[in-house]
Amino acid sequence: MTEEDDAVQVALCLGGDGSAFEPLVARYEKVLFNVALRMLGDREDARDVTQTAFVKAWEHLASYDPSHRFFSWLYRIMVNESLNLIARRRRQVPLDAELPSPERADRQAEADELMERLQAALLALPQESREVLVLRHFAEQSYQEIAWTLGIAEKTVKSRLFTARQRLGERFEGGEPR
């Protein structure tokens, strides 16, 4: 599927063909889930947020502007749902700063530990830093797409991304961020 296919599927949905939404879900479900997982750090929460994003996209499909990428619009919905969940989570349960490390029995265990450390470092970043990193490196969006998705200037994206990479590196190595 291409971006043009997305526009066709949306038009079919708006014309009354509910099954036309299925290819959109199939195309974007995995990437949205992976981004949500990086933002939230919990598989069940990521599944819930991804599902909610698709439901809200369906409910508000008429508000989609076809002059923009469908993925960017859908992604923004998912980010908002993730931020809402993070805000609710903060009010209810404090985040445990220590993640358990798997045993170093083999290479897979080492890779798992590395991924856990990276995830913990990512989750410890401020929200705006985490967003640009996730959009660029996990959702593979361009600077222009990130700017549109977040509603900020492209220069701001580049600046935030530079700072976010530095902070991530410092946190990943165990140092204190600037």
Chimera marker file (.cmm) of the C-alpha trace (Angstrom):
<marker_set name="trace">
<marker id="1" x="0.000" y="0.000" z="0.000" r="1" g="1" b="0" radius="0.5"/>
<marker id="2" x="1.066" y="3.579" z="-0.654" r="1" g="1" b="0" radius="0.5"/>
<marker id="3" x="-0.018" y="6.944" z="0.715" r="1" g="1" b="0" radius="0.5"/>
<marker id="4" x="-2.349" y="7.246" z="-2.270" r="1" g="1" b="0" radius="0.5"/>
<marker id="5" x="-3.867" y="3.894" z="-1.313" r="1" g="1" b="0" radius="0.5"/>
<marker id="6" x="-4.443" y="5.289" z="2.184" r="1" g="1" b="0" radius="0.5"/>
<marker id="7" x="-6.439" y="8.175" z="0.725" r="1" g="1" b="0" radius="0.5"/>
<marker id="8" x="-8.498" y="5.761" z="-1.374" r="1" g="1" b="0" radius="0.5"/>
<marker id="9" x="-9.214" y="3.555" z="1.656" r="1" g="1" b="0" radius="0.5"/>
<marker id="10" x="-10.259" y="6.582" z="3.723" r="1" g="1" b="0" radius="0.5"/>
<marker id="11" x="-12.557" y="7.767" z="0.927" r="1" g="1" b="0" radius="0.5"/>
<marker id="12" x="-14.128" y="4.302" z="0.721" r="1" g="1" b="0" radius="0.5"/>
<marker id="13" x="-14.671" y="4.298" z="4.499" r="1" g="1" b="0" radius="0.5"/>
<marker id="14" x="-16.288" y="7.720" z="4.373" r="1" g="1" b="0" radius="0.5"/>
<marker id="15" x="-18.462" y="6.434" z="1.527" r="1" g="1" b="0" radius="0.5"/>
<marker id="16" x="-19.844" y="3.702" z="3.778" r="1" g="1" b="0" radius="0.5"/>
<marker id="17" x="-17.481" y="0.761" z="3.166" r="1" g="1" b="0" radius="0.5"/>
<marker id="18" x="-16.429" y="-0.159" z="6.705" r="1" g="1" b="0" radius="0.5"/>
<marker id="19" x="-14.228" y="-3.004" z="5.518" r="1" g="1" b="0" radius="0.5"/>
<marker id="20" x="-11.956" y="-0.484" z="3.759" r="1" g="1" b="0" radius="0.5"/>
<marker id="21" x="-10.482" y="0.426" z="7.155" r="1" g="1" b="0" radius="0.5"/>
<marker id="22" x="-9.004" y="-3.069" z="7.600" r="1" g="1" b="0" radius="0.5"/>
<marker id="23" x="-6.062" y="-2.527" z="5.190" r="1" g="1" b="0" radius="0.5"/>
<marker id="24" x="-5.172" y="0.661" z="7.073" r="1" g="1" b="0" radius="0.5"/>
<marker id="25" x="-5.124" y="-1.249" z="10.359" r="1" g="1" b="0" radius="0.5"/>
<marker id="26" x="-3.043" y="-4.016" z="8.797" r="1" g="1" b="0" radius="0.5"/>
<marker id="27" x="-0.570" y="-1.498" z="7.387" r="1" g="1" b="0" radius="0.5"/>
<marker id="28" x="-0.019" y="0.574" z="10.526" r="1" g="1" b="0" radius="0.5"/>
<marker id="29" x="-0.825" y="-1.691" z="13.474" r="1" g="1" b="0" radius="0.5"/>
<marker id="30" x="2.705" y="-3.022" z="13.959" r="1" g="1" b="0" radius="0.5"/>
<marker id="31" x="4.504" y="0.316" z="13.714" r="1" g="1" b="0" radius="0.5"/>
<marker id="32" x="2.018" y="2.038" z="16.039" r="1" g="1" b="0" radius="0.5"/>
<marker id="33" x="2.318" y="-0.787" z="18.546" r="1" g="1" b="0" radius="0.5"/>
<marker id="34" x="6.120" y="-0.605" z="18.462" r="1" g="1" b="0" radius="0.5"/>
<marker id="35" x="6.111" y="3.155" z="18.944" r="1" g="1" b="0" radius="0.5"/>
<marker id="36" x="3.580" y="2.892" z="21.785" r="1" g="1" b="0" radius="0.5"/>
<marker id="37" x="5.707" y="0.205" z="23.409" r="1" g="1" b="0" radius="0.5"/>
<marker id="38" x="8.743" y="2.496" z="23.266" r="1" g="1" b="0" radius="0.5"/>
<marker id="39" x="6.760" y="5.349" z="24.771" r="1" g="1" b="0" radius="0.5"/>
<marker id="40" x="5.007" y="3.345" z="27.470" r="1" g="1" b="0" radius="0.5"/>
<marker id="41" x="7.344" y="0.456" z="28.254" r="1" g="1" b="0" radius="0.5"/>
<marker id="42" x="4.489" y="-2.018" z="28.727" r="1" g="1" b="0" radius="0.5"/>
<marker id="43" x="3.145" y="-4.432" z="26.092" r="1" g="1" b="0" radius="0.5"/>
<marker id="44" x="-0.445" y="-4.479" z="27.376" r="1" g="1" b="0" radius="0.5"/>
<marker id="45" x="-0.604" y="-0.698" z="27.607" r="1" g="1" b="0" radius="0.5"/>
<marker id="46" x="0.854" y="-0.458" z="24.098" r="1" g="1" b="0" radius="0.5"/>
<marker id="47" x="-1.805" y="-2.859" z="22.772" r="1" g="1" b="0" radius="0.5"/>
<marker id="48" x="-4.561" y="-0.877" z="24.467" r="1" g="1" b="0" radius="0.5"/>
<marker id="49" x="-3.284" y="2.464" z="23.185" r="1" g="1" b="0" radius="0.5"/>
<marker id="50" x="-2.875" y="1.122" z="19.651" r="1" g="1" b="0" radius="0.5"/>
<marker id="51" x="-6.400" y="-0.258" z="19.650" r="1" g="1" b="0" radius="0.5"/>
<marker id="52" x="-7.820" y="2.959" z="21.086" r="1" g="1" b="0" radius="0.5"/>
<marker id="53" x="-5.996" y="4.995" z="18.447" r="1" g="1" b="0" radius="0.5"/>
<marker id="54" x="-7.598" y="2.973" z="15.666" r="1" g="1" b="0" radius="0.5"/>
<marker id="55" x="-11.044" y="3.267" z="17.250" r="1" g="1" b="0" radius="0.5"/>
<marker id="56" x="-10.669" y="7.039" z="17.594" r="1" g="1" b="0" radius="0.5"/>
<marker id="57" x="-9.350" y="7.305" z="14.041" r="1" g="1" b="0" radius="0.5"/>
<marker id="58" x="-12.427" y="5.434" z="12.816" r="1" g="1" b="0" radius="0.5"/>
<marker id="59" x="-14.753" y="7.629" z="14.863" r="1" g="1" b="0" radius="0.5"/>
<marker id="60" x="-13.133" y="10.853" z="13.633" r="1" g="1" b="0" radius="0.5"/>
<marker id="61" x="-12.245" y="9.801" z="10.096" r="1" g="1" b="0" radius="0.5"/>
<marker id="62" x="-14.289" y="12.667" z="8.646" r="1" g="1" b="0" radius="0.5"/>
<marker id="63" x="-11.873" y="15.138" z="10.285" r="1" g="1" b="0" radius="0.5"/>
<marker id="64" x="-8.837" y="13.683" z="8.475" r="1" g="1" b="0" radius="0.5"/>
<marker id="65" x="-7.271" y="16.156" z="6.024" r="1" g="1" b="0" radius="0.5"/>
<marker id="66" x="-6.171" y="14.179" z="2.938" r="1" g="1" b="0" radius="0.5"/>
<marker id="67" x="-3.558" y="16.824" z="2.090" r="1" g="1" b="0" radius="0.5"/>
<marker id="68" x="-1.476" y="15.301" z="4.898" r="1" g="1" b="0" radius="0.5"/>
<marker id="69" x="-0.196" y="11.771" z="5.372" r="1" g="1" b="0" radius="0.5"/>
<marker id="70" x="-2.745" y="9.463" z="6.968" r="1" g="1" b="0" radius="0.5"/>
<marker id="71" x="0.008" y="7.874" z="9.075" r="1" g="1" b="0" radius="0.5"/>
<marker id="72" x="0.972" y="11.231" z="10.597" r="1" g="1" b="0" radius="0.5"/>
<marker id="73" x="-2.637" y="11.918" z="11.549" r="1" g="1" b="0" radius="0.5"/>
<marker id="74" x="-3.066" y="8.431" z="13.005" r="1" g="1" b="0" radius="0.5"/>
<marker id="75" x="0.277" y="8.659" z="14.779" r="1" g="1" b="0" radius="0.5"/>
<marker id="76" x="-0.759" y="11.922" z="16.456" r="1" g="1" b="0" radius="0.5"/>
<marker id="77" x="-3.870" y="10.200" z="17.799" r="1" g="1" b="0" radius="0.5"/>
<marker id="78" x="-1.720" y="7.361" z="19.176" r="1" g="1" b="0" radius="0.5"/>
<marker id="79" x="0.732" y="9.801" z="20.785" r="1" g="1" b="0" radius="0.5"/>
<marker id="80" x="-2.116" y="11.674" z="22.455" r="1" g="1" b="0" radius="0.5"/>
<marker id="81" x="-3.531" y="8.425" z="23.802" r="1" g="1" b="0" radius="0.5"/>
<marker id="82" x="-0.071" y="7.444" z="25.086" r="1" g="1" b="0" radius="0.5"/>
<marker id="83" x="0.368" y="10.807" z="26.793" r="1" g="1" b="0" radius="0.5"/>
<marker id="84" x="-3.063" y="10.491" z="28.383" r="1" g="1" b="0" radius="0.5"/>
<marker id="85" x="-2.138" y="7.057" z="29.726" r="1" g="1" b="0" radius="0.5"/>
<marker id="86" x="1.201" y="8.320" z="31.043" r="1" g="1" b="0" radius="0.5"/>
<marker id="87" x="-0.584" y="11.165" z="32.831" r="1" g="1" b="0" radius="0.5"/>
<marker id="88" x="-3.117" y="8.760" z="34.374" r="1" g="1" b="0" radius="0.5"/>
<marker id="89" x="-0.328" y="6.378" z="35.368" r="1" g="1" b="0" radius="0.5"/>
<marker id="90" x="1.608" y="9.144" z="37.124" r="1" g="1" b="0" radius="0.5"/>
<marker id="91" x="-1.443" y="10.029" z="39.187" r="1" g="1" b="0" radius="0.5"/>
<marker id="92" x="-1.971" y="6.412" z="40.198" r="1" g="1" b="0" radius="0.5"/>
<marker id="93" x="1.351" y="4.600" z="40.509" r="1" g="1" b="0" radius="0.5"/>
<marker id="94" x="4.906" y="5.930" z="40.713" r="1" g="1" b="0" radius="0.5"/>
<marker id="95" x="7.221" y="4.623" z="37.995" r="1" g="1" b="0" radius="0.5"/>
<marker id="96" x="9.760" y="2.103" z="39.256" r="1" g="1" b="0" radius="0.5"/>
<marker id="97" x="13.175" y="3.428" z="38.225" r="1" g="1" b="0" radius="0.5"/>
<marker id="98" x="14.878" y="0.031" z="38.439" r="1" g="1" b="0" radius="0.5"/>
<marker id="99" x="14.124" y="-2.562" z="35.780" r="1" g="1" b="0" radius="0.5"/>
<marker id="100" x="15.219" y="-6.119" z="36.533" r="1" g="1" b="0" radius="0.5"/>
<marker id="101" x="18.150" y="-7.341" z="34.445" r="1" g="1" b="0" radius="0.5"/>
<marker id="102" x="18.009" y="-10.797" z="32.843" r="1" g="1" b="0" radius="0.5"/>
<marker id="103" x="20.761" y="-13.274" z="33.593" r="1" g="1" b="0" radius="0.5"/>
<marker id="104" x="23.758" y="-13.145" z="31.282" r="1" g="1" b="0" radius="0.5"/>
<marker id="105" x="23.494" y="-16.813" z="30.354" r="1" g="1" b="0" radius="0.5"/>
<marker id="106" x="23.922" y="-16.393" z="26.603" r="1" g="1" b="0" radius="0.5"/>
<marker id="107" x="23.953" y="-13.843" z="23.805" r="1" g="1" b="0" radius="0.5"/>
<marker id="108" x="20.183" y="-13.512" z="23.806" r="1" g="1" b="0" radius="0.5"/>
<marker id="109" x="20.215" y="-12.647" z="27.488" r="1" g="1" b="0" radius="0.5"/>
<marker id="110" x="22.837" y="-9.980" z="26.813" r="1" g="1" b="0" radius="0.5"/>
<marker id="111" x="20.781" y="-8.591" z="23.953" r="1" g="1" b="0" radius="0.5"/>
<marker id="112" x="17.691" y="-8.577" z="26.168" r="1" g="1" b="0" radius="0.5"/>
<marker id="113" x="19.571" y="-6.710" z="28.865" r="1" g="1" b="0" radius="0.5"/>
<marker id="114" x="20.850" y="-4.173" z="26.365" r="1" g="1" b="0" radius="0.5"/>
<marker id="115" x="17.310" y="-3.589" z="25.089" r="1" g="1" b="0" radius="0.5"/>
<marker id="116" x="16.000" y="-3.211" z="28.633" r="1" g="1" b="0" radius="0.5"/>
<marker id="117" x="18.679" y="-0.634" z="29.419" r="1" g="1" b="0" radius="0.5"/>
<marker id="118" x="17.889" y="1.229" z="26.234" r="1" g="1" b="0" radius="0.5"/>
<marker id="119" x="14.166" y="1.136" z="27.003" r="1" g="1" b="0" radius="0.5"/>
<marker id="120" x="14.764" y="2.361" z="30.564" r="1" g="1" b="0" radius="0.5"/>
<marker id="121" x="16.971" y="5.173" z="29.294" r="1" g="1" b="0" radius="0.5"/>
<marker id="122" x="14.351" y="6.087" z="26.713" r="1" g="1" b="0" radius="0.5"/>
<marker id="123" x="11.552" y="6.082" z="29.286" r="1" g="1" b="0" radius="0.5"/>
<marker id="124" x="13.627" y="8.288" z="31.605" r="1" g="1" b="0" radius="0.5"/>
<marker id="125" x="13.857" y="11.042" z="28.984" r="1" g="1" b="0" radius="0.5"/>
<marker id="126" x="11.522" y="14.025" z="28.998" r="1" g="1" b="0" radius="0.5"/>
<marker id="127" x="8.446" y="13.471" z="26.831" r="1" g="1" b="0" radius="0.5"/>
<marker id="128" x="9.502" y="15.858" z="24.043" r="1" g="1" b="0" radius="0.5"/>
<marker id="129" x="12.885" y="14.131" z="23.744" r="1" g="1" b="0" radius="0.5"/>
<marker id="130" x="11.311" y="10.690" z="23.701" r="1" g="1" b="0" radius="0.5"/>
<marker id="131" x="8.779" y="11.718" z="21.052" r="1" g="1" b="0" radius="0.5"/>
<marker id="132" x="11.312" y="12.936" z="18.504" r="1" g="1" b="0" radius="0.5"/>
<marker id="133" x="13.550" y="9.902" z="19.032" r="1" g="1" b="0" radius="0.5"/>
<marker id="134" x="10.680" y="7.469" z="18.651" r="1" g="1" b="0" radius="0.5"/>
<marker id="135" x="9.311" y="9.227" z="15.577" r="1" g="1" b="0" radius="0.5"/>
<marker id="136" x="12.702" y="9.379" z="13.882" r="1" g="1" b="0" radius="0.5"/>
<marker id="137" x="14.229" y="6.037" z="14.803" r="1" g="1" b="0" radius="0.5"/>
<marker id="138" x="11.283" y="3.713" z="15.414" r="1" g="1" b="0" radius="0.5"/>
<marker id="139" x="8.573" y="5.199" z="13.168" r="1" g="1" b="0" radius="0.5"/>
<marker id="140" x="11.219" y="6.258" z="10.616" r="1" g="1" b="0" radius="0.5"/>
<marker id="141" x="9.599" y="9.615" z="9.899" r="1" g="1" b="0" radius="0.5"/>
<marker id="142" x="11.428" y="12.425" z="8.118" r="1" g="1" b="0" radius="0.5"/>
<marker id="143" x="12.162" y="15.718" z="9.864" r="1" g="1" b="0" radius="0.5"/>
<marker id="144" x="9.327" y="17.300" z="7.911" r="1" g="1" b="0" radius="0.5"/>
<marker id="145" x="6.882" y="14.565" z="8.923" r="1" g="1" b="0" radius="0.5"/>
<marker id="146" x="7.922" y="14.849" z="12.565" r="1" g="1" b="0" radius="0.5"/>
<marker id="147" x="7.456" y="18.624" z="12.408" r="1" g="1" b="0" radius="0.5"/>
<marker id="148" x="3.940" y="18.213" z="11.039" r="1" g="1" b="0" radius="0.5"/>
<marker id="149" x="3.045" y="15.429" z="13.475" r="1" g="1" b="0" radius="0.5"/>
<marker id="150" x="4.195" y="17.417" z="16.516" r="1" g="1" b="0" radius="0.5"/>
<marker id="151" x="3.123" y="20.825" z="15.211" r="1" g="1" b="0" radius="0.5"/>
<marker id="152" x="6.603" y="22.355" z="15.519" r="1" g="1" b="0" radius="0.5"/>
<marker id="153" x="9.162" y="23.837" z="13.121" r="1" g="1" b="0" radius="0.5"/>
<marker id="154" x="11.586" y="21.528" z="11.318" r="1" g="1" b="0" radius="0.5"/>
<marker id="155" x="14.504" y="23.396" z="12.938" r="1" g="1" b="0" radius="0.5"/>
<marker id="156" x="12.988" y="22.627" z="16.330" r="1" g="1" b="0" radius="0.5"/>
<marker id="157" x="12.788" y="18.949" z="15.389" r="1" g="1" b="0" radius="0.5"/>
<marker id="158" x="16.492" y="18.903" z="14.524" r="1" g="1" b="0" radius="0.5"/>
<marker id="159" x="17.413" y="20.721" z="17.729" r="1" g="1" b="0" radius="0.5"/>
<marker id="160" x="15.279" y="18.445" z="19.919" r="1" g="1" b="0" radius="0.5"/>
<marker id="161" x="16.615" y="15.370" z="18.174" r="1" g="1" b="0" radius="0.5"/>
<marker id="162" x="20.218" y="16.454" z="18.744" r="1" g="1" b="0" radius="0.5"/>
<marker id="163" x="19.555" y="17.124" z="22.432" r="1" g="1" b="0" radius="0.5"/>
<marker id="164" x="17.516" y="13.922" z="22.817" r="1" g="1" b="0" radius="0.5"/>
<marker id="165" x="20.314" y="11.798" z="21.358" r="1" g="1" b="0" radius="0.5"/>
<marker id="166" x="22.803" y="13.352" z="23.770" r="1" g="1" b="0" radius="0.5"/>
<marker id="167" x="20.503" y="12.789" z="26.751" r="1" g="1" b="0" radius="0.5"/>
<marker id="168" x="19.779" y="9.222" z="25.695" r="1" g="1" b="0" radius="0.5"/>
<marker id="169" x="23.479" y="8.473" z="25.386" r="1" g="1" b="0" radius="0.5"/>
<marker id="170" x="24.163" y="9.934" z="28.830" r="1" g="1" b="0" radius="0.5"/>
<marker id="171" x="21.319" y="8.008" z="30.442" r="1" g="1" b="0" radius="0.5"/>
<marker id="172" x="22.195" y="4.795" z="28.634" r="1" g="1" b="0" radius="0.5"/>
<marker id="173" x="25.773" y="5.012" z="29.873" r="1" g="1" b="0" radius="0.5"/>
<marker id="174" x="24.538" y="5.700" z="33.400" r="1" g="1" b="0" radius="0.5"/>
<marker id="175" x="25.602" y="9.331" z="33.575" r="1" g="1" b="0" radius="0.5"/>
<marker id="176" x="23.470" y="12.238" z="34.641" r="1" g="1" b="0" radius="0.5"/>
<marker id="177" x="21.765" y="14.110" z="31.799" r="1" g="1" b="0" radius="0.5"/>
<marker id="178" x="22.398" y="17.767" z="31.213" r="1" g="1" b="0" radius="0.5"/>
<link id1="1" id2="2" r="1" g="1" b="0" radius="0.2"/>
<link id1="2" id2="3" r="1" g="1" b="0" radius="0.2"/>
<link id1="3" id2="4" r="1" g="1" b="0" radius="0.2"/>
<link id1="4" id2="5" r="1" g="1" b="0" radius="0.2"/>
<link id1="5" id2="6" r="1" g="1" b="0" radius="0.2"/>
<link id1="6" id2="7" r="1" g="1" b="0" radius="0.2"/>
<link id1="7" id2="8" r="1" g="1" b="0" radius="0.2"/>
<link id1="8" id2="9" r="1" g="1" b="0" radius="0.2"/>
<link id1="9" id2="10" r="1" g="1" b="0" radius="0.2"/>
<link id1="10" id2="11" r="1" g="1" b="0" radius="0.2"/>
<link id1="11" id2="12" r="1" g="1" b="0" radius="0.2"/>
<link id1="12" id2="13" r="1" g="1" b="0" radius="0.2"/>
<link id1="13" id2="14" r="1" g="1" b="0" radius="0.2"/>
<link id1="14" id2="15" r="1" g="1" b="0" radius="0.2"/>
<link id1="15" id2="16" r="1" g="1" b="0" radius="0.2"/>
<link id1="16" id2="17" r="1" g="1" b="0" radius="0.2"/>
<link id1="17" id2="18" r="1" g="1" b="0" radius="0.2"/>
<link id1="18" id2="19" r="1" g="1" b="0" radius="0.2"/>
<link id1="19" id2="20" r="1" g="1" b="0" radius="0.2"/>
<link id1="20" id2="21" r="1" g="1" b="0" radius="0.2"/>
<link id1="21" id2="22" r="1" g="1" b="0" radius="0.2"/>
<link id1="22" id2="23" r="1" g="1" b="0" radius="0.2"/>
<link id1="23" id2="24" r="1" g="1" b="0" radius="0.2"/>
<link id1="24" id2="25" r="1" g="1" b="0" radius="0.2"/>
<link id1="25" id2="26" r="1" g="1" b="0" radius="0.2"/>
<link id1="26" id2="27" r="1" g="1" b="0" radius="0.2"/>
<link id1="27" id2="28" r="1" g="1" b="0" radius="0.2"/>
<link id1="28" id2="29" r="1" g="1" b="0" radius="0.2"/>
<link id1="29" id2="30" r="1" g="1" b="0" radius="0.2"/>
<link id1="30" id2="31" r="1" g="1" b="0" radius="0.2"/>
<link id1="31" id2="32" r="1" g="1" b="0" radius="0.2"/>
<link id1="32" id2="33" r="1" g="1" b="0" radius="0.2"/>
<link id1="33" id2="34" r="1" g="1" b="0" radius="0.2"/>
<link id1="34" id2="35" r="1" g="1" b="0" radius="0.2"/>
<link id1="35" id2="36" r="1" g="1" b="0" radius="0.2"/>
<link id1="36" id2="37" r="1" g="1" b="0" radius="0.2"/>
<link id1="37" id2="38" r="1" g="1" b="0" radius="0.2"/>
<link id1="38" id2="39" r="1" g="1" b="0" radius="0.2"/>
<link id1="39" id2="40" r="1" g="1" b="0" radius="0.2"/>
<link id1="40" id2="41" r="1" g="1" b="0" radius="0.2"/>
<link id1="41" id2="42" r="1" g="1" b="0" radius="0.2"/>
<link id1="42" id2="43" r="1" g="1" b="0" radius="0.2"/>
<link id1="43" id2="44" r="1" g="1" b="0" radius="0.2"/>
<link id1="44" id2="45" r="1" g="1" b="0" radius="0.2"/>
<link id1="45" id2="46" r="1" g="1" b="0" radius="0.2"/>
<link id1="46" id2="47" r="1" g="1" b="0" radius="0.2"/>
<link id1="47" id2="48" r="1" g="1" b="0" radius="0.2"/>
<link id1="48" id2="49" r="1" g="1" b="0" radius="0.2"/>
<link id1="49" id2="50" r="1" g="1" b="0" radius="0.2"/>
<link id1="50" id2="51" r="1" g="1" b="0" radius="0.2"/>
<link id1="51" id2="52" r="1" g="1" b="0" radius="0.2"/>
<link id1="52" id2="53" r="1" g="1" b="0" radius="0.2"/>
<link id1="53" id2="54" r="1" g="1" b="0" radius="0.2"/>
<link id1="54" id2="55" r="1" g="1" b="0" radius="0.2"/>
<link id1="55" id2="56" r="1" g="1" b="0" radius="0.2"/>
<link id1="56" id2="57" r="1" g="1" b="0" radius="0.2"/>
<link id1="57" id2="58" r="1" g="1" b="0" radius="0.2"/>
<link id1="58" id2="59" r="1" g="1" b="0" radius="0.2"/>
<link id1="59" id2="60" r="1" g="1" b="0" radius="0.2"/>
<link id1="60" id2="61" r="1" g="1" b="0" radius="0.2"/>
<link id1="61" id2="62" r="1" g="1" b="0" radius="0.2"/>
<link id1="62" id2="63" r="1" g="1" b="0" radius="0.2"/>
<link id1="63" id2="64" r="1" g="1" b="0" radius="0.2"/>
<link id1="64" id2="65" r="1" g="1" b="0" radius="0.2"/>
<link id1="65" id2="66" r="1" g="1" b="0" radius="0.2"/>
<link id1="66" id2="67" r="1" g="1" b="0" radius="0.2"/>
<link id1="67" id2="68" r="1" g="1" b="0" radius="0.2"/>
<link id1="68" id2="69" r="1" g="1" b="0" radius="0.2"/>
<link id1="69" id2="70" r="1" g="1" b="0" radius="0.2"/>
<link id1="70" id2="71" r="1" g="1" b="0" radius="0.2"/>
<link id1="71" id2="72" r="1" g="1" b="0" radius="0.2"/>
<link id1="72" id2="73" r="1" g="1" b="0" radius="0.2"/>
<link id1="73" id2="74" r="1" g="1" b="0" radius="0.2"/>
<link id1="74" id2="75" r="1" g="1" b="0" radius="0.2"/>
<link id1="75" id2="76" r="1" g="1" b="0" radius="0.2"/>
<link id1="76" id2="77" r="1" g="1" b="0" radius="0.2"/>
<link id1="77" id2="78" r="1" g="1" b="0" radius="0.2"/>
<link id1="78" id2="79" r="1" g="1" b="0" radius="0.2"/>
<link id1="79" id2="80" r="1" g="1" b="0" radius="0.2"/>
<link id1="80" id2="81" r="1" g="1" b="0" radius="0.2"/>
<link id1="81" id2="82" r="1" g="1" b="0" radius="0.2"/>
<link id1="82" id2="83" r="1" g="1" b="0" radius="0.2"/>
<link id1="83" id2="84" r="1" g="1" b="0" radius="0.2"/>
<link id1="84" id2="85" r="1" g="1" b="0" radius="0.2"/>
<link id1="85" id2="86" r="1" g="1" b="0" radius="0.2"/>
<link id1="86" id2="87" r="1" g="1" b="0" radius="0.2"/>
<link id1="87" id2="88" r="1" g="1" b="0" radius="0.2"/>
<link id1="88" id2="89" r="1" g="1" b="0" radius="0.2"/>
<link id1="89" id2="90" r="1" g="1" b="0" radius="0.2"/>
<link id1="90" id2="91" r="1" g="1" b="0" radius="0.2"/>
<link id1="91" id2="92" r="1" g="1" b="0" radius="0.2"/>
<link id1="92" id2="93" r="1" g="1" b="0" radius="0.2"/>
<link id1="93" id2="94" r="1" g="1" b="0" radius="0.2"/>
<link id1="94" id2="95" r="1" g="1" b="0" radius="0.2"/>
<link id1="95" id2="96" r="1" g="1" b="0" radius="0.2"/>
<link id1="96" id2="97" r="1" g="1" b="0" radius="0.2"/>
<link id1="97" id2="98" r="1" g="1" b="0" radius="0.2"/>
<link id1="98" id2="99" r="1" g="1" b="0" radius="0.2"/>
<link id1="99" id2="100" r="1" g="1" b="0" radius="0.2"/>
<link id1="100" id2="101" r="1" g="1" b="0" radius="0.2"/>
<link id1="101" id2="102" r="1" g="1" b="0" radius="0.2"/>
<link id1="102" id2="103" r="1" g="1" b="0" radius="0.2"/>
<link id1="103" id2="104" r="1" g="1" b="0" radius="0.2"/>
<link id1="104" id2="105" r="1" g="1" b="0" radius="0.2"/>
<link id1="105" id2="106" r="1" g="1" b="0" radius="0.2"/>
<link id1="106" id2="107" r="1" g="1" b="0" radius="0.2"/>
<link id1="107" id2="108" r="1" g="1" b="0" radius="0.2"/>
<link id1="108" id2="109" r="1" g="1" b="0" radius="0.2"/>
<link id1="109" id2="110" r="1" g="1" b="0" radius="0.2"/>
<link id1="110" id2="111" r="1" g="1" b="0" radius="0.2"/>
<link id1="111" id2="112" r="1" g="1" b="0" radius="0.2"/>
<link id1="112" id2="113" r="1" g="1" b="0" radius="0.2"/>
<link id1="113" id2="114" r="1" g="1" b="0" radius="0.2"/>
<link id1="114" id2="115" r="1" g="1" b="0" radius="0.2"/>
<link id1="115" id2="116" r="1" g="1" b="0" radius="0.2"/>
<link id1="116" id2="117" r="1" g="1" b="0" radius="0.2"/>
<link id1="117" id2="118" r="1" g="1" b="0" radius="0.2"/>
<link id1="118" id2="119" r="1" g="1" b="0" radius="0.2"/>
<link id1="119" id2="120" r="1" g="1" b="0" radius="0.2"/>
<link id1="120" id2="121" r="1" g="1" b="0" radius="0.2"/>
<link id1="121" id2="122" r="1" g="1" b="0" radius="0.2"/>
<link id1="122" id2="123" r="1" g="1" b="0" radius="0.2"/>
<link id1="123" id2="124" r="1" g="1" b="0" radius="0.2"/>
<link id1="124" id2="125" r="1" g="1" b="0" radius="0.2"/>
<link id1="125" id2="126" r="1" g="1" b="0" radius="0.2"/>
<link id1="126" id2="127" r="1" g="1" b="0" radius="0.2"/>
<link id1="127" id2="128" r="1" g="1" b="0" radius="0.2"/>
<link id1="128" id2="129" r="1" g="1" b="0" radius="0.2"/>
<link id1="129" id2="130" r="1" g="1" b="0" radius="0.2"/>
<link id1="130" id2="131" r="1" g="1" b="0" radius="0.2"/>
<link id1="131" id2="132" r="1" g="1" b="0" radius="0.2"/>
<link id1="132" id2="133" r="1" g="1" b="0" radius="0.2"/>
<link id1="133" id2="134" r="1" g="1" b="0" radius="0.2"/>
<link id1="134" id2="135" r="1" g="1" b="0" radius="0.2"/>
<link id1="135" id2="136" r="1" g="1" b="0" radius="0.2"/>
<link id1="136" id2="137" r="1" g="1" b="0" radius="0.2"/>
<link id1="137" id2="138" r="1" g="1" b="0" radius="0.2"/>
<link id1="138" id2="139" r="1" g="1" b="0" radius="0.2"/>
<link id1="139" id2="140" r="1" g="1" b="0" radius="0.2"/>
<link id1="140" id2="141" r="1" g="1" b="0" radius="0.2"/>
<link id1="141" id2="142" r="1" g="1" b="0" radius="0.2"/>
<link id1="142" id2="143" r="1" g="1" b="0" radius="0.2"/>
<link id1="143" id2="144" r="1" g="1" b="0" radius="0.2"/>
<link id1="144" id2="145" r="1" g="1" b="0" radius="0.2"/>
<link id1="145" id2="146" r="1" g="1" b="0" radius="0.2"/>
<link id1="146" id2="147" r="1" g="1" b="0" radius="0.2"/>
<link id1="147" id2="148" r="1" g="1" b="0" radius="0.2"/>
<link id1="148" id2="149" r="1" g="1" b="0" radius="0.2"/>
<link id1="149" id2="150" r="1" g="1" b="0" radius="0.2"/>
<link id1="150" id2="151" r="1" g="1" b="0" radius="0.2"/>
<link id1="151" id2="152" r="1" g="1" b="0" radius="0.2"/>
<link id1="152" id2="153" r="1" g="1" b="0" radius="0.2"/>
<link id1="153" id2="154" r="1" g="1" b="0" radius="0.2"/>
<link id1="154" id2="155" r="1" g="1" b="0" radius="0.2"/>
<link id1="155" id2="156" r="1" g="1" b="0" radius="0.2"/>
<link id1="156" id2="157" r="1" g="1" b="0" radius="0.2"/>
<link id1="157" id2="158" r="1" g="1" b="0" radius="0.2"/>
<link id1="158" id2="159" r="1" g="1" b="0" radius="0.2"/>
<link id1="159" id2="160" r="1" g="1" b="0" radius="0.2"/>
<link id1="160" id2="161" r="1" g="1" b="0" radius="0.2"/>
<link id1="161" id2="162" r="1" g="1" b="0" radius="0.2"/>
<link id1="162" id2="163" r="1" g="1" b="0" radius="0.2"/>
<link id1="163" id2="164" r="1" g="1" b="0" radius="0.2"/>
<link id1="164" id2="165" r="1" g="1" b="0" radius="0.2"/>
<link id1="165" id2="166" r="1" g="1" b="0" radius="0.2"/>
<link id1="166" id2="167" r="1" g="1" b="0" radius="0.2"/>
<link id1="167" id2="168" r="1" g="1" b="0" radius="0.2"/>
<link id1="168" id2="169" r="1" g="1" b="0" radius="0.2"/>
<link id1="169" id2="170" r="1" g="1" b="0" radius="0.2"/>
<link id1="170" id2="171" r="1" g="1" b="0" radius="0.2"/>
<link id1="171" id2="172" r="1" g="1" b="0" radius="0.2"/>
<link id1="172" id2="173" r="1" g="1" b="0" radius="0.2"/>
<link id1="173" id2="174" r="1" g="1" b="0" radius="0.2"/>
<link id1="174" id2="175" r="1" g="1" b="0" radius="0.2"/>
<link id1="175" id2="176" r="1" g="1" b="0" radius="0.2"/>
<link id1="176" id2="177" r="1" g="1" b="0" radius="0.2"/>
<link id1="177" id2="178" r="1" g="1" b="0" radius="0.2"/>
</marker_set>
